[in-house]
Amino acid sequence: MSGGETDGPVAILGAGAWGTALACVARRAGREARLWGRDPEVVEAIAAGRGNPAYLPDIALPDGIAATADMAEALDGAGVVLIVCPAQAMREVTGRLIPHLPANAPVALCAKGVERDSLKLMTEVAAERLPGAPLAVLSGPTFAAEVARGLPTAVTVASEDAAAAEAVRDALGDDAFRPYLSDDPIGVEVAGAAKNVIAIACGVAWGLGLGENARAALLTRGLAEITRLAVALGGKPETMMGLAGLGDLSLTCNSRTSRNTSFGYALGEGEAADAVLEGRRTVTEGYWSAQAVVGLAERAGLEDLPITRAVDAVLAGRITTGEALHDLLARPFRAETTDDAP
């Protein structure tokens, strides 16, 4: 089955910050936008024209976004479907989608993560649940609040089905929201999941007061780790230098607006992970993905991902942030560009 361009409504499954921002994008691109959400209060607020105060406070949404708690209603006649749920909910949401998915509608996966139990990427989970559906991945350097406000943003839409990627691009693209196409969904997915783990490390360094140099070093060496993992899993190295790789990593690691960086910052300041997470309404994907990314690396035969492993060890309570820093700094000196460099 191949996805092609269609003028039907854009169905967005997930009414959090990112899902609501993508509904704004679809409306500004001139498409009908139907937003499905679980929380009745959020759905009611959007439907009543009061915006989404729970996830995007003080941001006015474009007129005409339809919001519903009925998935069948959101998907009725949809030309393009965007799944914008947390990564660990992808299996459940795609399962609910099965009886309502319009034939041939491209499905764009907008979650960044790895399923913890199975170590599957989001496209693998969706392919199991929606066999034959044309799948794409939407990723890149995006803060939802900026996208919702209509500020300039560029993203990657990746798919092995060119027509599906083009349909997603045509449904969302305009002067402010610029989708670039890729045929490397694996590379895009690995970059999106692994960068959240590196962002936690950068946040820890920030919280510990280690300075800008340390954060730049972690970002750069983190990109090397992500690239090695992506290539080992079948991704393309050039993808890592694009919007979904370096672009997303640099945005995430250099701003405390990022949920993952701010989470790491709190850890660096001495807060407990559970306490930080309990105080948040939104999902910190890097917390859930760290263990899975390490598992993916081990399955691919990659043993030397020191930053990623350090974050996983800290989150699992095996070492402290101080001990993780000591271990990283005590590593032997290596050449920067050899295949086995950390």
ABEGO torsion letter per residue (X at the ends): XBBBBBABBBBBBEABAAAAAAAAAAAAAGBBBBBBBABAAAAAAAAAGAEBAAABBGBBBBBGBBBBABAAAAABGBABBBBBBBAAAAAAAAAAAAAABBBGBBBBBABBEBBAAAGBBAAAAAAAABBGBBBBBBBEBBBAAAAAAGBBBBBBBBBABAAAAAAAAAAABBAABBBBBBABAAAAAAAAAAAAAAAAAAAAAAAAGAEAAAAAAAAAAAAAAAAAAAAAAGBBAAAAABAABAAAAAAAAABAABAAAAAAAAAAAGBBAAAAAAABABBBAAAAAAAAAAAAAAAAGBABBAAAAAAAAAAAGABBAAAAAAAAAABBBBBAABAABX
